[in-house]
Amino acid sequence: MLILEELQPGQTPTRRHAMPIVVPDSLDLLRGPAEGAVTLPIWLDWGPDPVYDLSREDDIHTMYRAVIFEATADADVNEWLNAGLLKRIWPDLVLPARHRRE
């Protein structure tokens, strides 16, 4: 499900008003990798090293933030996020308030 933040009267548009937030309809749909090395596609991570080692906690957090911030379709989150990993790291995952829904 895509969510767009509404522009309030008199508010100047910013990137957050143009970028959707992709929220899965169910955590059961998140069937991404839970281990190993993961290379994100360029539309999710265009940096010099889009490879993440899922045995490293900091890599998991960085990868999940990249996917959550840059996903533009349900398929992005369903393919690259794993429900078990997301549940485990959610309390410590640093995200802006607009990306958090408990």
N, C-alpha and C positions, 0 to 999 in steps of 0.2 A: 504494500500500500504506500503510495506517495503522499507526502504531506508538504504543502507549501505554506510558509509563514505569511500571514496577511499583512499588507502595508496599511498602516493606520493613517487617517487624514492628517496631512501636514508633515508626515514622516518622509525622510529622504530614502529612496531605495538603495539598498546595499546588496552585496553578493548573497547574503542569507535569504533575501526575498526572491532571488532567481533560482537558487539551488534547492531542489527538493530534499526532504529527509525521507529515506526509505525505511519503513517500519514493517517487519515481517508480520503477516497475519497470525502466525503461530510459530513458536520456537521450534516445533517439530519440523518445520520446513528448512531449518538451518542445518545443512548436512555437509558443511565444509570440512576440510582436513583437520585432524586433531593431533597429528604428529608429523615429523619430518620437515623437510625444507619446502617452502612454498614460494613460488614466484608469481607475484600479482601481475595482472595485465596492465598495459600502459595507461589505460583510462582510469585505473585506480591508484597507480603509483608510477609517476613518470620520473622519479629520482634516479640517481646513478646506480643504486643497488636495491632493486625491488624484491630481493630474496629474504625470506624470514625463516628462522630456525625455531620451530614451535616447541623445542625443548628449553628455549630461553624465555623467561618471563617478560623481559623488556621487549623482545621481538614480538611476542604475542600482543602486548599492549599497543605497540607501534603499528602493527599490521591491522589490528581491529579498529584503531582510530582512523587509519587511512581508508579502510573499507566503509566505515560508518559515515565519514565526512564526504567521500567521493562517489559513493554508489548513487546511481540514477535509475536503477531498475530493480525489481524484486529479485531477478536472477543474480544480480551482483551479491546481495547479502546471502541469498540461499546457497550459492556455490562456494563462497569464500569464508563464511562464518560458521562455526560449529556451536551448536546449542550448549553442549556440556562445557566447552571452554568459555563461552560467553557468560554462562551462569557463574562459573568459578571466578572470573576476573571482574565481573560487573561492579561489585562494591568498590573496587580500587581503580577502575578505569576512569581516567580523567577526560571528561567530555563537557562541553558547554551545556547549560540547562536546556536549551532548545533541542538537544539530542537525547536527553534523558526522559524516559517514561518508565516509571517503576511498575 
